[in-house]
Structures are given as structure tokens and as C-alpha cells.
Amino acid sequence: MDFLDVNWQEQLRIVGTVLIAAVLGGVVGMEREMADRPAGLRTHAILAAAACLLVSLPDALLEYYAAEATSDILRADPIRVVEAVVTGTAFLGAGTIFRDRDRGAVEGLTTAASLLLVGAIGISVALKQMVTAVLVTVLTLLLLRAARWFKSGRR
């Protein structure tokens, strides 16, 4: 494949979806940042963007390697890509969870959960499920705000 055979429109479409995922993840991250949590705007935006990109690339990989002699045994398993995103997200989420021995409290669980959710939002964007991605982002913000409201005792 030479430089002139590149499908620029497809690449720009992928970049556009990655941008949308980053914005949606960043909105959730902004809420986490305003709550002074360990993972904020950048982490959430990058995670959503990475999830979107990873789910968007297998088609390009298949196309790239289709000309090889082994193309008849080349297969894509989209579920494995999603599993990889979840595994990577779990690794990041684990880094946000801390136990305070003095107070006997565990902190960071909600942030870890929000990281998992923005990963799923990034996957949704990659799968062209824009309405789902936007509405789940809004639902996430509502849940995080409601939880903060109840925690502060303003019932």
C-alpha cells in the first residue's frame, strides 16, 4: 500500500469519532475534577478516546494485512478488543482506589467506576452509537451530581 492509496476519508472519520469520545469522556472527567478526585478531565478524556480508537482500528488492520498470503486465516474478534479496553481500564481504575487505614474508608471507587463507564462511552462512539454515548454521559453526570448531593446531606 503506498501513500496515494490511503483512505483519508476513513482516517478522518476515525479521528472525528475519537474527538467526540474525548469530549464526552472529558465532560465526565471535569465533574470528577470539580469533586477533587484523583482522575480528572485529562484521564477521562484520554481513556474514552483510546477506547474509541482501539475499537475503530481492527477494520483498518484487517484491510492492511488482507494482501498478505495469510489473509485466508486472518480474522477479527471485536469482543477481544472490548476485553482489552476493559482490562486496561481496570488497571487505571485500580490506581485510583485507596484505603485510608486511619478512617477505615475506601476512596476512589466512584472514580474507578466513572473510568470504566467512559471507556464504554468511547466504545459506543466507535460503534456509531452516538445517542447512547451522549445519553449515558448525561446520565453519568446526573448520577455523580445526585450522589454528591446526597453525600453532602442536602436532602
Buried (B, 14 or more C-beta within 10 A) or exposed (E): EEEEEEEEEEEEEBBEBBBBBBBBBBBBBBBBBEBEBBBBBEBBBBBBBBBBBBBBBBEEEEEEEEEEEEEEEEEEEEEEBBEEBBEBBBEBBEBBBEEEEEEEEEBBEBBBBBBBBBBBBBBBBBBEBEEBBBEBBEEBBEBBEEEBEEEEEEE
